[in-house]
Amino acid sequence: MSNSITTIDPWDYSEDYNDSSSVFKDDDSAAPCGLTSTWTFVGRFAPVSYILVFLLALVGNILVLCVIRRYRQSRHSPCSFSLTDTFLLHLAISDLLLAITLPFFAVQWISDWMFGVFMCKMAGALFSLNVYCGVLFLACISFDRYLAIVHAINISWRRKTCHAQLACAVIWVTCLGMACVDVHHRYVVPLVGSGKRVCQTVISQQWQISMQLISLFLGFVLPLLVMLYCYIRIFKALCHATTRRQKRRSLRLIISLVVVFVVSWAPYNALRTTDSLRTLGVIADTCGLNKVLDVGILVTESMGLAHCALNPLLYGLVGVKFRRELAQMCKALLGPKVYLGSTGSSHGRGSNRRPTGSFSSMDSENTSYFSAMA
């Protein structure tokens, strides 16, 4: 393979490492830095982190989907299922599909990529598609809450779920276009210094920089700006409509949502930006820097992946109505005697009364999501 070929995947959390200029050279001695220790660390860290995230995300998002399904079946009015609930549904589907790809890449680092070129392209495309979709659905949720709370008077249009479905369709199609890069450029190639064959994106250096810039904007900067603007406006609006205790709760929830997103994605994007500057020659290409980027990207990409396991907690279980619906589902599955014995009799007759509105939200439409955080 030509030395001019380099590898990149803007959302390749499983094997996209910075020392790509030497990874696919035919001569092992051409690598400026020893890769053996890096691949040894990858072989130990990546499978554990991927499987852990896979299990947590699988349980959490399946639980969210089950609660949503039960909620929709128990409601006869289409208005009872809000736009936020629609976005939460698509977010759970996206996170679940993302989690499903992780065992493939875990096996890759344990032994080898043994699933063929077709599965390599499909797994890579599915991975990229759902990482992009996930962060954009988070931005949609924050924007919908902003409309519901800050502009609560003029919300009649937003009760039509067709608007949410249209927005979700646009996001899926846009991200599918980004994922087509994986379908076209993914191959199973030997990884120098490890003795493995890996599923990797093989792409020119010019495309590498372009895709990194697009992924930085679409996958981090844009969602972060939307979330910051919406949640700041939401908190200001709630300051004039809630008690001091409710303000503290709202502020804690808002800070939690933003901080978790930033902590999950900022380190990875910072290192990817550094890698782009190194590729452009703005930063000196040294062996020490390459090793720091190699290990750093591996660790920070796992932090980003963990976000799909945290979303069910941040955007589902925090809602009063969601917890109420979950309690009703547990009661139906376990039986009333077992349920009451484990949770107490306080969930008596009152718990059967199901108010309408977003179950991922709080007490009312204009103060939903932030008015009753525990």
C-alpha positions as CSV (number, residue, x, y, z in Angstrom):
1,M,0.0,0.0,0.0
2,S,1.3,3.4,-0.9
3,N,2.9,5.5,1.8
4,S,0.8,8.5,0.7
5,I,-2.4,6.8,2.0
6,T,-3.4,7.7,5.5
7,T,-6.4,6.7,7.6
8,I,-9.2,8.7,9.1
9,D,-12.7,8.3,10.4
10,P,-14.0,11.4,12.2
11,W,-16.1,9.2,14.6
12,D,-14.0,6.0,14.5
13,Y,-13.8,5.2,18.2
14,S,-12.4,1.8,17.8
15,E,-9.2,1.9,15.8
16,D,-8.6,5.4,14.4
17,Y,-5.2,6.3,15.8
18,N,-3.0,9.3,15.1
19,D,0.1,7.5,14.0
20,S,-1.7,6.6,10.8
21,S,1.0,7.6,8.5
22,S,3.1,4.7,9.7
23,V,0.4,2.2,10.6
24,F,-0.1,1.0,7.0
25,K,3.4,1.2,5.7
26,D,4.7,-2.1,4.2
27,D,7.9,-1.8,6.1
28,D,7.7,-2.1,9.9
29,S,11.0,-0.3,10.4
30,A,9.5,2.8,8.7
31,A,7.5,3.6,11.8
32,P,9.2,6.5,13.7
33,C,7.8,5.4,17.0
34,G,7.6,1.9,18.5
35,L,3.9,0.9,18.2
36,T,4.1,-2.4,20.2
37,S,3.4,-0.8,23.5
38,T,0.5,1.2,22.0
39,W,-1.2,-1.8,20.5
40,T,-0.7,-3.8,23.7
41,F,-2.5,-1.1,25.6
42,V,-5.2,-0.9,23.0
43,G,-5.7,-4.7,23.1
44,R,-6.3,-4.5,26.9
45,F,-8.2,-1.3,27.3
46,A,-10.4,-1.2,24.2
47,P,-12.3,-4.5,24.7
48,V,-13.0,-3.9,28.3
49,S,-14.3,-0.3,27.7
50,Y,-16.4,-1.3,24.6
51,I,-18.0,-4.3,26.3
52,L,-18.8,-2.3,29.5
53,V,-20.4,0.5,27.5
54,F,-22.2,-2.0,25.4
55,L,-23.8,-3.7,28.4
56,L,-24.8,-0.5,30.1
57,A,-26.2,1.1,27.0
58,L,-28.0,-2.0,26.0
59,V,-29.9,-2.3,29.3
60,G,-30.5,1.4,29.7
61,N,-31.8,2.1,26.2
62,I,-33.9,-1.0,25.9
63,L,-35.5,0.0,29.2
64,V,-36.3,3.5,27.8
65,L,-37.8,1.9,24.6
66,C,-39.9,-0.4,26.7
67,V,-41.3,2.4,28.8
68,I,-41.9,4.5,25.7
69,R,-43.8,1.7,24.1
70,R,-45.9,1.1,27.2
71,Y,-46.6,4.8,27.5
72,R,-47.7,5.2,23.9
73,Q,-50.0,2.2,24.1
74,S,-51.7,3.5,27.3
75,R,-52.4,6.9,25.7
76,H,-55.3,7.4,23.2
77,S,-54.7,11.1,22.5
78,P,-51.9,11.9,20.1
79,C,-51.2,15.1,22.0
80,S,-50.2,13.2,25.1
81,F,-46.9,12.1,23.4
82,S,-44.8,15.3,23.2
83,L,-42.1,16.3,20.8
84,T,-39.5,15.7,23.5
85,D,-40.7,12.1,23.9
86,T,-40.3,11.6,20.1
87,F,-36.8,12.9,20.2
88,L,-36.1,10.7,23.3
89,L,-37.4,7.7,21.3
90,H,-35.0,8.4,18.4
91,L,-32.1,9.1,20.8
92,A,-32.6,5.7,22.5
93,I,-32.8,3.9,19.1
94,S,-29.6,5.7,17.9
95,D,-27.7,4.9,21.1
96,L,-28.8,1.3,21.0
97,L,-27.7,0.9,17.4
98,L,-24.3,2.5,18.3
99,A,-23.9,0.1,21.2
100,I,-24.6,-2.9,19.0
101,T,-21.5,-2.2,16.9
102,L,-19.1,-2.2,19.9
103,P,-18.7,-6.0,20.3
104,F,-17.5,-6.3,16.8
105,F,-14.6,-3.8,17.5
106,A,-14.0,-5.4,20.8
107,V,-13.4,-8.8,19.1
108,Q,-11.1,-7.0,16.6
109,W,-8.8,-5.9,19.4
110,I,-9.0,-9.2,21.3
111,S,-8.0,-11.3,18.2
112,D,-8.6,-10.0,14.7
113,W,-11.3,-8.6,12.4
114,M,-12.9,-11.9,11.3
115,F,-16.2,-10.6,10.0
116,G,-15.3,-9.8,6.4
117,V,-15.2,-6.6,4.3
118,F,-19.0,-6.2,4.1
119,M,-19.5,-6.3,7.8
120,C,-16.6,-3.9,8.2
121,K,-18.3,-1.4,6.0
122,M,-21.7,-1.8,7.6
123,A,-20.4,-1.7,11.2
124,G,-18.3,1.4,10.5
125,A,-21.2,3.2,8.7
126,L,-23.6,2.2,11.5
127,F,-21.1,3.5,14.1
128,S,-20.6,6.9,12.4
129,L,-24.3,7.3,11.6
130,N,-25.5,6.9,15.2
131,V,-22.8,9.0,16.8
132,Y,-23.8,11.9,14.7
133,C,-27.5,11.3,15.2
134,G,-27.1,10.9,19.0
135,V,-25.5,14.3,19.6
136,L,-28.0,16.1,17.2
137,F,-31.0,14.5,18.9
138,L,-29.6,15.9,22.2
139,A,-29.6,19.4,20.6
140,C,-33.2,18.8,19.4
141,I,-34.3,17.9,22.9
142,S,-32.7,21.1,24.4
143,F,-34.3,23.2,21.6
144,D,-37.7,21.6,22.2
145,R,-37.5,22.3,26.0
146,Y,-36.5,25.9,25.2
147,L,-39.7,26.3,23.0
148,A,-41.9,24.7,25.7
149,I,-40.6,26.7,28.6
150,V,-39.3,30.1,27.3
151,H,-42.0,30.4,24.7
152,A,-44.8,28.6,26.5
153,I,-47.5,30.8,25.2
154,N,-47.0,30.0,21.5
155,I,-46.6,26.2,21.6
156,S,-49.7,25.0,19.8
157,W,-47.7,24.1,16.7
158,R,-45.2,22.0,18.6
159,R,-47.9,19.6,19.8
160,K,-48.0,18.1,16.3
161,T,-45.5,15.3,16.4
162,C,-45.2,15.5,12.6
163,H,-42.8,18.4,13.2
164,A,-40.6,16.2,15.4
165,Q,-40.7,13.3,13.0
166,L,-39.7,15.6,10.1
167,A,-36.8,16.9,12.2
168,C,-35.7,13.4,13.0
169,A,-35.9,12.4,9.4
170,V,-33.7,15.3,8.3
171,I,-31.2,14.3,11.0
172,W,-31.1,10.6,9.9
173,V,-30.7,11.5,6.3
174,T,-28.0,14.0,6.9
175,C,-26.0,11.7,9.1
176,L,-26.5,8.8,6.7
177,G,-24.8,11.0,4.1
178,M,-21.8,11.4,6.5
179,A,-21.8,7.6,7.1
180,C,-21.5,6.9,3.4
181,V,-17.8,7.8,3.7
182,D,-17.4,4.6,5.8
183,V,-19.2,2.5,3.3
184,H,-17.0,3.7,0.5
185,H,-13.6,3.9,2.2
186,R,-13.7,1.1,4.8
187,Y,-11.4,-1.9,4.3
188,V,-9.9,-4.7,6.3
189,V,-6.1,-3.9,6.4
190,P,-3.1,-5.2,8.3
191,L,-2.0,-3.1,11.3
192,V,1.7,-2.7,11.4
193,G,3.3,-3.6,14.7
194,S,0.4,-5.6,16.0
195,G,0.1,-8.6,13.7
196,K,-3.7,-7.9,13.4
197,R,-6.0,-7.2,10.6
198,V,-8.4,-4.3,11.4
199,C,-11.5,-2.7,10.0
200,Q,-10.2,0.8,9.1
201,T,-11.1,3.8,6.9
202,V,-8.4,4.4,4.3
203,I,-8.6,7.9,2.9
204,S,-6.3,10.7,1.6
205,Q,-4.8,13.3,3.9
206,Q,-6.9,16.1,2.2
207,W,-10.1,14.2,3.0
208,Q,-8.8,13.5,6.5
209,I,-8.6,17.2,7.4
210,S,-11.9,18.0,5.7
211,M,-13.8,15.3,7.5
212,Q,-12.3,16.2,10.9
213,L,-13.5,19.8,10.5
214,I,-17.0,18.6,9.5
215,S,-17.1,16.2,12.4
216,L,-15.9,18.8,14.9
217,F,-18.6,21.3,13.8
218,L,-21.5,18.9,13.3
219,G,-20.7,16.5,16.1
220,F,-19.6,18.9,18.9
221,V,-19.6,22.6,18.3
222,L,-23.1,23.0,16.9
223,P,-24.9,20.8,19.5
224,L,-22.9,22.4,22.3
225,L,-23.9,26.0,21.2
226,V,-27.5,25.0,20.9
227,M,-27.5,23.3,24.3
228,L,-25.8,26.3,26.0
229,Y,-28.1,28.9,24.5
230,C,-31.3,26.9,25.2
231,Y,-30.5,25.9,28.7
232,I,-29.3,29.4,29.7
233,R,-32.5,30.8,28.4
234,I,-34.5,28.1,30.2
235,F,-32.9,28.8,33.5
236,K,-33.5,32.5,33.2
237,A,-37.2,31.8,32.4
238,L,-37.5,29.5,35.4
239,C,-36.0,32.0,37.7
240,H,-39.1,34.1,37.3
241,A,-41.5,31.3,37.7
242,T,-40.2,28.9,40.4
243,T,-39.3,28.9,44.0
244,R,-35.7,29.1,45.2
245,R,-35.5,25.4,45.9
246,Q,-36.8,24.6,42.4
247,K,-34.2,27.1,40.9
248,R,-31.4,25.1,42.6
249,R,-32.8,21.9,41.2
250,S,-33.2,23.3,37.7
251,L,-29.6,24.7,37.8
252,R,-28.2,21.4,39.0
253,L,-29.9,19.5,36.1
254,I,-28.9,22.0,33.5
255,I,-25.3,22.0,34.7
256,S,-25.3,18.2,34.7
257,L,-26.6,17.9,31.1
258,V,-24.0,20.4,29.8
259,V,-21.1,19.2,31.8
260,V,-21.7,15.5,31.0
261,F,-21.8,16.4,27.3
262,V,-18.7,18.5,27.4
263,V,-16.7,16.0,29.5
264,S,-17.7,13.2,27.2
265,W,-16.9,14.9,23.9
266,A,-14.5,17.8,24.4
267,P,-11.3,15.8,25.2
268,Y,-11.7,13.6,22.1
269,N,-12.4,16.6,19.8
270,A,-9.5,18.5,21.3
271,L,-7.1,15.7,20.6
272,R,-8.5,15.2,17.1
273,T,-8.0,18.9,16.5
274,T,-4.4,18.6,17.7
275,D,-4.0,15.7,15.4
276,S,-5.2,17.8,12.5
277,L,-2.7,20.5,13.3
278,R,0.0,17.9,13.5
279,T,-1.0,16.6,10.1
280,L,-0.9,20.2,8.6
281,G,2.5,20.8,10.1
282,V,1.4,23.5,12.5
283,I,2.6,21.4,15.4
284,A,5.9,19.5,15.2
285,D,5.4,15.8,14.5
286,T,7.4,14.2,17.3
287,C,7.4,10.7,18.6
288,G,6.3,11.8,22.0
289,L,3.4,13.7,20.6
290,N,2.3,10.7,18.5
291,K,2.3,8.4,21.5
292,V,0.3,10.9,23.6
293,L,-2.3,11.3,20.8
294,D,-2.4,7.5,20.2
295,V,-3.2,6.7,23.8
296,G,-5.2,9.9,24.5
297,I,-7.6,9.4,21.6
298,L,-8.2,5.8,22.6
299,V,-9.1,6.8,26.2
300,T,-11.2,9.9,25.2
301,E,-13.1,8.0,22.5
302,S,-14.2,5.6,25.3
303,M,-15.4,8.6,27.3
304,G,-17.4,9.7,24.3
305,L,-19.0,6.3,23.9
306,A,-20.0,6.3,27.6
307,H,-22.4,9.1,26.8
308,C,-24.8,6.7,25.0
309,A,-25.0,4.7,28.3
310,L,-25.6,7.9,30.4
311,N,-28.4,9.3,28.2
312,P,-31.1,7.0,29.6
313,L,-30.3,8.4,33.1
314,L,-30.0,12.1,32.0
315,Y,-32.9,12.3,29.7
316,G,-35.2,9.6,30.9
317,L,-35.0,8.6,34.6
318,V,-34.7,12.2,35.7
319,G,-38.4,12.8,34.6
320,V,-41.1,12.3,37.1
321,K,-43.6,10.9,34.6
322,F,-40.9,8.6,33.2
323,R,-40.2,7.2,36.7
324,R,-43.9,6.9,37.3
325,E,-44.4,4.9,34.0
326,L,-41.4,2.8,34.9
327,A,-42.9,2.0,38.3
328,Q,-46.2,1.0,36.7
329,M,-44.3,-1.3,34.2
330,C,-42.4,-2.9,37.1
331,K,-45.7,-3.3,39.0
332,A,-47.2,-5.0,36.0
333,L,-44.3,-7.4,35.5
334,L,-43.6,-8.2,39.2
335,G,-47.2,-8.2,40.5
336,P,-48.7,-5.7,42.9
337,K,-47.6,-7.7,46.0
338,V,-44.0,-7.9,45.1
339,Y,-43.9,-4.3,43.9
340,L,-45.6,-2.9,47.0
341,G,-43.4,-5.0,49.3
342,S,-40.2,-3.5,47.7
343,T,-41.3,0.1,47.3
344,G,-43.8,0.6,50.2
345,S,-47.4,1.4,50.2
346,S,-47.0,5.1,49.2
347,H,-47.5,4.1,45.6
348,G,-51.1,3.2,46.2
349,R,-54.1,4.5,44.4
350,G,-52.5,7.8,43.5
351,S,-49.8,6.1,41.4
352,N,-52.5,4.8,39.0
353,R,-53.5,8.3,38.0
354,R,-51.5,9.2,34.9
355,P,-51.5,12.8,33.9
356,T,-50.9,13.6,30.3
357,G,-47.8,15.4,29.0
358,S,-44.3,14.4,28.3
359,F,-43.2,11.5,30.5
360,S,-39.6,12.7,30.0
361,S,-40.6,16.0,31.5
362,M,-41.9,17.3,34.8
363,D,-45.1,18.6,36.3
364,S,-46.4,20.8,33.5
365,E,-45.8,21.7,29.9
366,N,-44.2,25.1,30.6
367,T,-42.0,23.9,33.5
368,S,-41.4,20.4,32.3
369,Y,-38.0,18.8,32.5
370,F,-36.6,21.1,35.1
371,S,-39.3,21.8,37.8
372,A,-38.9,18.7,40.0
373,M,-35.4,17.3,40.0
374,A,-34.6,15.1,42.9
